[in-house]
Amino acid sequence: MVTIRIFDTTLRDGEQTPGVNLNVREKVEIAKEIAAIGVDAIEAGFPNSSQGDFSAVLAVARELKGVQVAGLCRAVTGDVQRAWEALRFAEAPLINIVIASSERHMMHKLRMTEHEVVERAVSAIKIAKSYCHDVEFTAEDASRSDKQFLCRLLQKAIAAGATIVNIPDTVGYTTPQEYAALVQYVLNNVSNIEKACLSVHCHNDLGMATANTLSGLTAGARQAEVTVNGLGERAGNASLEEVVMALSTRRNYYNLEHKINTHGIYKLSQLISKYTGMEIAPGKPIVGDNAFRHQSGIHQHGVLTDRETYEIMSAESIGRYQVDSLVLGKLSGRHAFSERLHDLGFHLSPEEVKAAFEQFKVLADRKKDVTVRDIAAILEGRLHDVKPVVELANYQILSANNMNSTATVCLTRGGETLQKAAIAGGPVDAAFKAIDEILGLNLSLESYVIKAVTEGADALGEVTVRVKYGDGVYLGKNVSTDIIKSSIMAYINAINRIYGEMLLN
């Protein structure tokens, strides 16, 4: 089985993502983490673009061992010399020389003829070869180049000493079928191609960077140039994690090996997101938050029966552990809910599960996602349930700044409906006062505590109250997304404890 090279350009092409700007320390730390997962080469920057990039490439070249360190340069003598100055301390330096090969680029950007482009490329490669053995030649916009000229240019580049030749889809224009055909054309029409490694570098403008990269590799290319999280110019580059996991998951189809330790992928992805400030979309393949999560009841049932019904790889295979894979929401079924209860350590009877599931469904209609902590809060709230003597029928609150609040509360007790309104400084005070007037109990509120038990704007709020009645202090709890309702229900819960004790006596 053939082993391909993984060439990571997160620190060069990935840093060209609009809004991303990494300092030297960050680049070195990222480079170490990229090297740790086993990539073959790291392109650390474009040394002649700025003093900061030069310093970063120099620092990475000094620090990293066991991995090739590359620097990009144009086919210009000054660029090549500057690249070597930055790479000279690298254990395995690689100078990457780029010049455009498409008619549009040569005419409108370079203002050069085909002959001039060939001469410039050959000259730059020869200079680079005087500094180090490994030189990559990149024919920018290769996918839109005349194929015969492209092959002539690559042949001259290899003859001048290039050990890697790269045919990028610079603007993400090509399709998988076209790109595979281009790779095959190059392999069949560059007479000395066996002396160099053919590399592919794809952009994602039409959303096909990963597909194009894999097509290029299938057609015979032996190096994939990628970035972590797919960072890069415009819509980004082929994603390291997508290319690598496709090769791993579909090894039987691609019949290609790589050296990547996939268990380091998730940690690396998170580090890149942290330093670049580029959030990972929840639906991003492999590393997105939702990549291993299931909400549909049908899917959840399938995963609980056999995980591979809806998962073609495991979260653990990319180093992601303790994934809350079953997203409980309004589409979830009782099977998934019951399984989650078991995972949380709650062992309930079928009747208790049914009652808790009904309460969960009510909450799910209010919340987009119901988390483990939500479920725990529901069940913990049920643990404080007592046989209700008094129940809440409805309530209405009128509250505004710079004025007192009015609460109208309607309770039921023994088939009787009771209603009162009360005024106080705040909505909760007014509600408690109305309840006191309805029931005629001489209660004293000893403590009132609110805490969010889950995250987000739709978080569950847990209210705990302690009320004094006679010589005893009674606890009441409730959880809800409505903090006023939770407060009223907690107060009523404490009152029902009082009534429960009265009945016992």
Order of alpha helices (4+ residues) and beta strands (2+ residues): beta-beta-alpha-beta-alpha-beta-alpha-beta-alpha-beta-alpha-beta-alpha-beta-alpha-beta-alpha-alpha-beta-alpha-alpha-alpha-alpha-alpha-beta-beta-beta-alpha-beta-beta-beta-alpha
